[in-house]
Amino acid sequence: MARILLAEDDESLRRFLAAALVKAGHEVTDFGDGEQAHACLTRTSFDLLLTDIVMPGLDGIELAKRAAELDSGLKIMFITGFAAVALHPSSNAPKHARVLSKPFHLREIVQEIDRMVAA
């Protein structure tokens, strides 16, 4: 079981992912924006940050950078329809972050998270 912080501005996708990850045995705390997720990270530790890249306000890349500064061991996964942005060197995304492009199968994201937290 992993403690996962989920930041996704699409409410229906966020609820769907949170429910699936809880069903897979993980503990999930979720927020609809990067600011709230970052505030939570400053007071609570997590094993994995699962974040969308494109969100209003604090986007996923900036959230991931700030999260990595708070906890260098935090595992980070981006879920996005804009994988090229996350992978582009100018984005300054944390180098150890993984990217899962939308659309994805629920099974795929659960398996990838299980692999990441086991490593």
Steps between C-alpha positions, in 0.01 A plus 500: 500500500622847412396842620411688181432869449286549191470842333256508207269786407253278310269404786352189338845364406635584847216314673534204264877474554474544876235228528700259283822558694324452834349179365855391403603544864652848502421796724406800286470868584372701205471864402365684197786748478872528554486763775296280733713197418819696575359624832427139594855395405646754741334328797459134396737248344408281205663219303383623160372816336262428213426824319354635182726751325248753371306645793392855580723689743791284609553253216621144543860566398541779755322288762741212428805729524384637835412151623847369408656789695296403807572126466772384264386138541144568390407307187323706236275400213340738254172406335448719199387543146809716450787255550736696276478796739600289800781333313641817347822607677383861523212396726747434785279215618667277759724257308381193689132566425306263278238600246185309415315644202124535488301310407617206706342184631432487871689171524803668342516782754453266797777271371736792440438641848557157654832475312607846611425451868665156501828642360 
